[in-house]
Amino acid sequence: MVSAAPPRRGERNDRTGGGDRRAGGRGGRGRDHDSGGFSERVVHTRRISKVVKGGRRLRFNALVVVGDGQGHVGVGMGKALAIPDAVRKGTAVARRSTITIPIKGSTIPHEISVRKGASIVIIKPAPLGTGVIAAGAMRAMLELGGVQDVVGKSLGSRNPINIVHATMEALSLLRDPVATRAARLALVAPTTNGSTESVAVEATPELSDAPGPVPTPTPAPVEVTATTAPVDATAAEPTAPDTVATENVSTDSGDADEPVG
């Protein structure tokens, strides 16, 4: 008779208790589940009790983080009467709210700090080989997002909901310096070849040609008025007093002869 091999530690039929933690024997919370290329991780659950006329009504909230390890990460909150339903709803919300992290090598491009409520999140880039130095929900988001070397710190309130949303906002505000520089050059120099030097070279001849024809007609009218006007004025002035003088003399001579005759 061939006896069946005993189950390995951490398997379903293992009766030794506890199971292997590396095989996922600590339950669904904090464990990654692969579904459709995204890994999901439940970072926080809480039970809400509402007192009604017939007694207490229990509901559960689940905060879920999803990511593909290649720069895409999302977070969502699910609410239901049972934890599995809340996790399923939270996963659906997180998939719809994914963002892209601009990863530079194995870290983030620059340092960033964000405040959400009473929580402050600071994320800094780190050299190769540092690893993910963070804890709690922030660590889950950075690992699922594909960031391998980073340093994260949370100040103020340690509420995981605030920390998750602050980390999400901080990752969405990261900018790739190469893409930012290309966008600025495109706005400054909107040319066919996309270079700023071509704009400066083409604008120089236009400015030099504009004042060229302006000084040419200006000296001509000045010279004509200066030569002709004084000559005509001096020629007309001496003739007018001579005629007036002769008329006065003839009138005086006629008036003087009348009383004598």
TORMI-677848 format. One record per residue (C-alpha): residue number from 1; chain; residue in three letters; x, y, z. Coordinates in nm, 2 decimals, decimal comma. Layout:
# residues N
[vexvex NUM 'A' 'Ala' [X Y Z]]
...
# end
This chain:
# residues 261
[vexvex 1 'A' 'Met' [0,00 0,00 0,00]]
[vexvex 2 'A' 'Val' [0,14 0,33 -0,10]]
[vexvex 3 'A' 'Ser' [0,09 0,61 0,14]]
[vexvex 4 'A' 'Ala' [0,01 0,96 0,03]]
[vexvex 5 'A' 'Ala' [0,28 1,22 0,07]]
[vexvex 6 'A' 'Pro' [0,22 1,46 0,36]]
[vexvex 7 'A' 'Pro' [0,11 1,81 0,27]]
[vexvex 8 'A' 'Arg' [0,37 2,07 0,26]]
[vexvex 9 'A' 'Arg' [0,37 2,35 0,51]]
[vexvex 10 'A' 'Gly' [0,15 2,64 0,39]]
[vexvex 11 'A' 'Glu' [-0,08 2,43 0,17]]
[vexvex 12 'A' 'Arg' [-0,46 2,39 0,20]]
[vexvex 13 'A' 'Asn' [-0,45 2,06 0,38]]
[vexvex 14 'A' 'Asp' [-0,18 2,16 0,62]]
[vexvex 15 'A' 'Arg' [-0,29 2,08 0,98]]
[vexvex 16 'A' 'Thr' [0,01 2,21 1,16]]
[vexvex 17 'A' 'Gly' [-0,15 2,55 1,21]]
[vexvex 18 'A' 'Gly' [-0,06 2,90 1,10]]
[vexvex 19 'A' 'Gly' [0,08 2,81 0,76]]
[vexvex 20 'A' 'Asp' [0,39 2,96 0,60]]
[vexvex 21 'A' 'Arg' [0,37 3,34 0,60]]
[vexvex 22 'A' 'Arg' [0,57 3,36 0,28]]
[vexvex 23 'A' 'Ala' [0,30 3,14 0,11]]
[vexvex 24 'A' 'Gly' [0,03 3,38 0,22]]
[vexvex 25 'A' 'Gly' [-0,09 3,21 0,54]]
[vexvex 26 'A' 'Arg' [-0,18 3,53 0,72]]
[vexvex 27 'A' 'Gly' [-0,51 3,60 0,55]]
[vexvex 28 'A' 'Gly' [-0,62 3,83 0,27]]
[vexvex 29 'A' 'Arg' [-0,52 4,16 0,42]]
[vexvex 30 'A' 'Gly' [-0,19 4,28 0,31]]
[vexvex 31 'A' 'Arg' [-0,15 4,01 0,05]]
[vexvex 32 'A' 'Asp' [-0,12 4,07 -0,33]]
[vexvex 33 'A' 'His' [-0,38 3,92 -0,56]]
[vexvex 34 'A' 'Asp' [-0,31 3,91 -0,93]]
[vexvex 35 'A' 'Ser' [-0,61 3,98 -1,16]]
[vexvex 36 'A' 'Gly' [-0,59 4,09 -1,52]]
[vexvex 37 'A' 'Gly' [-0,23 4,21 -1,50]]
[vexvex 38 'A' 'Phe' [-0,29 4,42 -1,18]]
[vexvex 39 'A' 'Ser' [-0,20 4,33 -0,83]]
[vexvex 40 'A' 'Glu' [-0,43 4,44 -0,56]]
[vexvex 41 'A' 'Arg' [-0,36 4,48 -0,19]]
[vexvex 42 'A' 'Val' [-0,59 4,57 0,09]]
[vexvex 43 'A' 'Val' [-0,42 4,83 0,31]]
[vexvex 44 'A' 'His' [-0,70 4,91 0,55]]
[vexvex 45 'A' 'Thr' [-1,03 4,77 0,67]]
[vexvex 46 'A' 'Arg' [-1,27 4,90 0,93]]
[vexvex 47 'A' 'Arg' [-1,61 4,80 1,08]]
[vexvex 48 'A' 'Ile' [-1,88 5,06 1,11]]
[vexvex 49 'A' 'Ser' [-2,17 4,99 1,36]]
[vexvex 50 'A' 'Lys' [-2,49 5,18 1,33]]
[vexvex 51 'A' 'Val' [-2,75 5,16 1,61]]
[vexvex 52 'A' 'Val' [-3,10 5,13 1,48]]
[vexvex 53 'A' 'Lys' [-3,44 5,05 1,64]]
[vexvex 54 'A' 'Gly' [-3,40 4,68 1,60]]
[vexvex 55 'A' 'Gly' [-3,04 4,66 1,72]]
[vexvex 56 'A' 'Arg' [-2,70 4,73 1,55]]
[vexvex 57 'A' 'Arg' [-2,63 4,73 1,18]]
[vexvex 58 'A' 'Leu' [-2,27 4,64 1,07]]
[vexvex 59 'A' 'Arg' [-2,10 4,76 0,76]]
[vexvex 60 'A' 'Phe' [-1,74 4,73 0,64]]
[vexvex 61 'A' 'Asn' [-1,51 4,96 0,45]]
[vexvex 62 'A' 'Ala' [-1,20 4,84 0,26]]
[vexvex 63 'A' 'Leu' [-0,92 5,05 0,12]]
[vexvex 64 'A' 'Val' [-0,76 4,88 -0,18]]
[vexvex 65 'A' 'Val' [-0,45 4,97 -0,38]]
[vexvex 66 'A' 'Val' [-0,39 4,82 -0,73]]
[vexvex 67 'A' 'Gly' [-0,08 4,84 -0,96]]
[vexvex 68 'A' 'Asp' [0,09 4,66 -1,24]]
[vexvex 69 'A' 'Gly' [0,45 4,73 -1,12]]
[vexvex 70 'A' 'Gln' [0,53 4,93 -1,44]]
[vexvex 71 'A' 'Gly' [0,43 5,28 -1,33]]
[vexvex 72 'A' 'His' [0,05 5,24 -1,30]]
[vexvex 73 'A' 'Val' [-0,12 5,26 -0,96]]
[vexvex 74 'A' 'Gly' [-0,46 5,33 -0,83]]
[vexvex 75 'A' 'Val' [-0,65 5,34 -0,50]]
[vexvex 76 'A' 'Gly' [-1,02 5,29 -0,42]]
[vexvex 77 'A' 'Met' [-1,26 5,26 -0,12]]
[vexvex 78 'A' 'Gly' [-1,53 5,00 -0,11]]
[vexvex 79 'A' 'Lys' [-1,83 4,98 0,13]]
[vexvex 80 'A' 'Ala' [-2,05 4,68 0,17]]
[vexvex 81 'A' 'Leu' [-2,22 4,45 0,43]]
[vexvex 82 'A' 'Ala' [-1,93 4,20 0,41]]
[vexvex 83 'A' 'Ile' [-1,55 4,24 0,37]]
[vexvex 84 'A' 'Pro' [-1,52 4,04 0,04]]
[vexvex 85 'A' 'Asp' [-1,79 4,26 -0,13]]
[vexvex 86 'A' 'Ala' [-1,62 4,58 0,00]]
[vexvex 87 'A' 'Val' [-1,28 4,46 -0,14]]
[vexvex 88 'A' 'Arg' [-1,44 4,38 -0,47]]
[vexvex 89 'A' 'Lys' [-1,60 4,73 -0,49]]
[vexvex 90 'A' 'Gly' [-1,28 4,90 -0,38]]
[vexvex 91 'A' 'Thr' [-1,08 4,71 -0,65]]
[vexvex 92 'A' 'Ala' [-1,32 4,83 -0,92]]
[vexvex 93 'A' 'Val' [-1,29 5,19 -0,81]]
[vexvex 94 'A' 'Ala' [-0,91 5,16 -0,79]]
[vexvex 95 'A' 'Arg' [-0,89 5,03 -1,15]]
[vexvex 96 'A' 'Arg' [-1,08 5,33 -1,27]]
[vexvex 97 'A' 'Ser' [-0,86 5,58 -1,09]]
[vexvex 98 'A' 'Thr' [-0,52 5,46 -1,20]]
[vexvex 99 'A' 'Ile' [-0,24 5,72 -1,27]]
[vexvex 100 'A' 'Thr' [0,10 5,69 -1,44]]
[vexvex 101 'A' 'Ile' [0,42 5,75 -1,24]]
[vexvex 102 'A' 'Pro' [0,71 5,90 -1,43]]
[vexvex 103 'A' 'Ile' [0,98 5,66 -1,32]]
[vexvex 104 'A' 'Lys' [1,34 5,77 -1,39]]
[vexvex 105 'A' 'Gly' [1,55 5,46 -1,39]]
[vexvex 106 'A' 'Ser' [1,44 5,29 -1,07]]
[vexvex 107 'A' 'Thr' [1,33 5,60 -0,87]]
[vexvex 108 'A' 'Ile' [1,12 5,91 -0,90]]
[vexvex 109 'A' 'Pro' [1,24 6,23 -1,09]]
[vexvex 110 'A' 'His' [1,24 6,47 -0,80]]
[vexvex 111 'A' 'Glu' [1,14 6,52 -0,44]]
[vexvex 112 'A' 'Ile' [0,78 6,62 -0,36]]
[vexvex 113 'A' 'Ser' [0,57 6,70 -0,05]]
[vexvex 114 'A' 'Val' [0,19 6,70 -0,02]]
[vexvex 115 'A' 'Arg' [-0,04 6,78 0,27]]
[vexvex 116 'A' 'Lys' [-0,38 6,61 0,30]]
[vexvex 117 'A' 'Gly' [-0,59 6,70 0,60]]
[vexvex 118 'A' 'Ala' [-0,36 6,66 0,90]]
[vexvex 119 'A' 'Ser' [-0,12 6,42 0,72]]
[vexvex 120 'A' 'Ile' [0,20 6,53 0,54]]
[vexvex 121 'A' 'Val' [0,37 6,30 0,30]]
[vexvex 122 'A' 'Ile' [0,73 6,35 0,18]]
[vexvex 123 'A' 'Ile' [0,87 6,13 -0,10]]
[vexvex 124 'A' 'Lys' [1,24 6,16 -0,21]]
[vexvex 125 'A' 'Pro' [1,44 5,99 -0,48]]
[vexvex 126 'A' 'Ala' [1,71 5,74 -0,38]]
[vexvex 127 'A' 'Pro' [2,02 5,59 -0,54]]
[vexvex 128 'A' 'Leu' [2,03 5,25 -0,70]]
[vexvex 129 'A' 'Gly' [2,01 4,97 -0,44]]
[vexvex 130 'A' 'Thr' [1,84 5,17 -0,17]]
[vexvex 131 'A' 'Gly' [1,51 4,99 -0,19]]
[vexvex 132 'A' 'Val' [1,17 5,11 -0,08]]
[vexvex 133 'A' 'Ile' [1,21 5,28 0,26]]
[vexvex 134 'A' 'Ala' [0,85 5,35 0,36]]
[vexvex 135 'A' 'Ala' [0,59 5,18 0,57]]
[vexvex 136 'A' 'Gly' [0,22 5,11 0,57]]
[vexvex 137 'A' 'Ala' [0,00 5,22 0,29]]
[vexvex 138 'A' 'Met' [0,27 5,44 0,13]]
[vexvex 139 'A' 'Arg' [0,50 5,14 0,09]]
[vexvex 140 'A' 'Ala' [0,22 4,94 -0,07]]
[vexvex 141 'A' 'Met' [0,15 5,21 -0,33]]
[vexvex 142 'A' 'Leu' [0,52 5,26 -0,42]]
[vexvex 143 'A' 'Glu' [0,58 4,89 -0,45]]
[vexvex 144 'A' 'Leu' [0,28 4,82 -0,67]]
[vexvex 145 'A' 'Gly' [0,36 5,13 -0,88]]
[vexvex 146 'A' 'Gly' [0,70 4,99 -0,97]]
[vexvex 147 'A' 'Val' [0,93 5,23 -0,78]]
[vexvex 148 'A' 'Gln' [1,23 5,03 -0,66]]
[vexvex 149 'A' 'Asp' [1,45 5,29 -0,49]]
[vexvex 150 'A' 'Val' [1,27 5,56 -0,29]]
[vexvex 151 'A' 'Val' [1,25 5,71 0,06]]
[vexvex 152 'A' 'Gly' [0,91 5,80 0,20]]
[vexvex 153 'A' 'Lys' [0,81 5,98 0,52]]
[vexvex 154 'A' 'Ser' [0,48 6,07 0,67]]
[vexvex 155 'A' 'Leu' [0,43 6,34 0,93]]
[vexvex 156 'A' 'Gly' [0,13 6,44 1,14]]
[vexvex 157 'A' 'Ser' [-0,17 6,22 1,14]]
[vexvex 158 'A' 'Arg' [-0,11 5,85 1,07]]
[vexvex 159 'A' 'Asn' [-0,46 5,79 0,93]]
[vexvex 160 'A' 'Pro' [-0,41 5,54 0,64]]
[vexvex 161 'A' 'Ile' [-0,69 5,69 0,44]]
[vexvex 162 'A' 'Asn' [-0,53 6,04 0,45]]
[vexvex 163 'A' 'Ile' [-0,18 5,89 0,38]]
[vexvex 164 'A' 'Val' [-0,30 5,70 0,08]]
[vexvex 165 'A' 'His' [-0,47 6,00 -0,08]]
[vexvex 166 'A' 'Ala' [-0,18 6,22 0,00]]
[vexvex 167 'A' 'Thr' [0,06 5,97 -0,16]]
[vexvex 168 'A' 'Met' [-0,17 5,94 -0,46]]
[vexvex 169 'A' 'Glu' [-0,17 6,32 -0,51]]
[vexvex 170 'A' 'Ala' [0,21 6,34 -0,47]]
[vexvex 171 'A' 'Leu' [0,27 6,07 -0,73]]
[vexvex 172 'A' 'Ser' [0,03 6,24 -0,97]]
[vexvex 173 'A' 'Leu' [0,22 6,57 -0,94]]
[vexvex 174 'A' 'Leu' [0,55 6,42 -1,04]]
[vexvex 175 'A' 'Arg' [0,68 6,55 -1,37]]
[vexvex 176 'A' 'Asp' [0,94 6,41 -1,61]]
[vexvex 177 'A' 'Pro' [1,21 6,68 -1,67]]
[vexvex 178 'A' 'Val' [1,27 6,57 -2,03]]
[vexvex 179 'A' 'Ala' [0,91 6,59 -2,12]]
[vexvex 180 'A' 'Thr' [0,87 6,92 -1,94]]
[vexvex 181 'A' 'Arg' [1,16 7,07 -2,13]]
[vexvex 182 'A' 'Ala' [1,03 6,95 -2,46]]
[vexvex 183 'A' 'Ala' [0,69 7,10 -2,39]]
[vexvex 184 'A' 'Arg' [0,84 7,44 -2,31]]
[vexvex 185 'A' 'Leu' [1,06 7,45 -2,62]]
[vexvex 186 'A' 'Ala' [0,75 7,37 -2,83]]
[vexvex 187 'A' 'Leu' [0,57 7,67 -2,68]]
[vexvex 188 'A' 'Val' [0,86 7,91 -2,72]]
[vexvex 189 'A' 'Ala' [0,96 7,81 -3,08]]
[vexvex 190 'A' 'Pro' [0,65 7,67 -3,27]]
[vexvex 191 'A' 'Thr' [0,84 7,61 -3,60]]
[vexvex 192 'A' 'Thr' [0,86 7,32 -3,84]]
[vexvex 193 'A' 'Asn' [1,20 7,20 -3,72]]
[vexvex 194 'A' 'Gly' [1,13 7,29 -3,35]]
[vexvex 195 'A' 'Ser' [1,44 7,49 -3,28]]
[vexvex 196 'A' 'Thr' [1,46 7,84 -3,12]]
[vexvex 197 'A' 'Glu' [1,76 7,95 -3,33]]
[vexvex 198 'A' 'Ser' [1,57 7,94 -3,65]]
[vexvex 199 'A' 'Val' [1,31 8,19 -3,52]]
[vexvex 200 'A' 'Ala' [1,58 8,44 -3,42]]
[vexvex 201 'A' 'Val' [1,76 8,42 -3,76]]
[vexvex 202 'A' 'Glu' [1,44 8,46 -3,96]]
[vexvex 203 'A' 'Ala' [1,33 8,76 -3,75]]
[vexvex 204 'A' 'Thr' [1,65 8,96 -3,80]]
[vexvex 205 'A' 'Pro' [1,61 9,05 -4,17]]
[vexvex 206 'A' 'Glu' [1,26 9,17 -4,12]]
[vexvex 207 'A' 'Leu' [1,37 9,42 -3,86]]
[vexvex 208 'A' 'Ser' [1,66 9,54 -4,07]]
[vexvex 209 'A' 'Asp' [1,45 9,59 -4,39]]
[vexvex 210 'A' 'Ala' [1,17 9,79 -4,22]]
[vexvex 211 'A' 'Pro' [1,35 10,12 -4,15]]
[vexvex 212 'A' 'Gly' [1,54 10,11 -4,49]]
[vexvex 213 'A' 'Pro' [1,29 10,31 -4,71]]
[vexvex 214 'A' 'Val' [1,18 10,55 -4,43]]
[vexvex 215 'A' 'Pro' [1,48 10,79 -4,43]]
[vexvex 216 'A' 'Thr' [1,49 10,82 -4,82]]
[vexvex 217 'A' 'Pro' [1,19 11,05 -4,87]]
[vexvex 218 'A' 'Thr' [1,25 11,27 -4,57]]
[vexvex 219 'A' 'Pro' [1,55 11,49 -4,70]]
[vexvex 220 'A' 'Ala' [1,38 11,56 -5,04]]
[vexvex 221 'A' 'Pro' [1,10 11,80 -4,91]]
[vexvex 222 'A' 'Val' [1,34 11,98 -4,68]]
[vexvex 223 'A' 'Glu' [1,58 12,07 -4,95]]
[vexvex 224 'A' 'Val' [1,31 12,20 -5,19]]
[vexvex 225 'A' 'Thr' [1,14 12,43 -4,94]]
[vexvex 226 'A' 'Ala' [1,47 12,57 -4,83]]
[vexvex 227 'A' 'Thr' [1,59 12,68 -5,18]]
[vexvex 228 'A' 'Thr' [1,27 12,81 -5,35]]
[vexvex 229 'A' 'Ala' [1,07 12,98 -5,07]]
[vexvex 230 'A' 'Pro' [1,33 13,25 -4,98]]
[vexvex 231 'A' 'Val' [1,39 13,35 -5,34]]
[vexvex 232 'A' 'Asp' [1,02 13,42 -5,43]]
[vexvex 233 'A' 'Ala' [0,96 13,62 -5,11]]
[vexvex 234 'A' 'Thr' [1,26 13,86 -5,16]]
[vexvex 235 'A' 'Ala' [1,17 13,92 -5,52]]
[vexvex 236 'A' 'Ala' [0,81 14,03 -5,45]]
[vexvex 237 'A' 'Glu' [0,88 14,26 -5,16]]
[vexvex 238 'A' 'Pro' [1,08 14,55 -5,33]]
[vexvex 239 'A' 'Thr' [0,82 14,61 -5,60]]
[vexvex 240 'A' 'Ala' [0,52 14,68 -5,38]]
[vexvex 241 'A' 'Pro' [0,66 14,99 -5,19]]
[vexvex 242 'A' 'Asp' [0,77 15,16 -5,51]]
[vexvex 243 'A' 'Thr' [0,42 15,17 -5,66]]
[vexvex 244 'A' 'Val' [0,27 15,29 -5,33]]
[vexvex 245 'A' 'Ala' [0,53 15,58 -5,31]]
[vexvex 246 'A' 'Thr' [0,45 15,71 -5,66]]
[vexvex 247 'A' 'Glu' [0,08 15,71 -5,60]]
[vexvex 248 'A' 'Asn' [0,13 15,92 -5,28]]
[vexvex 249 'A' 'Val' [0,35 16,17 -5,46]]
[vexvex 250 'A' 'Ser' [0,10 16,23 -5,74]]
[vexvex 251 'A' 'Thr' [-0,19 16,28 -5,50]]
[vexvex 252 'A' 'Asp' [0,00 16,54 -5,29]]
[vexvex 253 'A' 'Ser' [0,09 16,74 -5,60]]
[vexvex 254 'A' 'Gly' [-0,27 16,77 -5,72]]
[vexvex 255 'A' 'Asp' [-0,40 16,88 -5,38]]
[vexvex 256 'A' 'Ala' [-0,14 17,16 -5,35]]
[vexvex 257 'A' 'Asp' [-0,22 17,32 -5,69]]
[vexvex 258 'A' 'Glu' [-0,59 17,36 -5,63]]
[vexvex 259 'A' 'Pro' [-0,58 17,64 -5,37]]
[vexvex 260 'A' 'Val' [-0,33 17,84 -5,57]]
[vexvex 261 'A' 'Gly' [-0,54 17,86 -5,89]]
# end
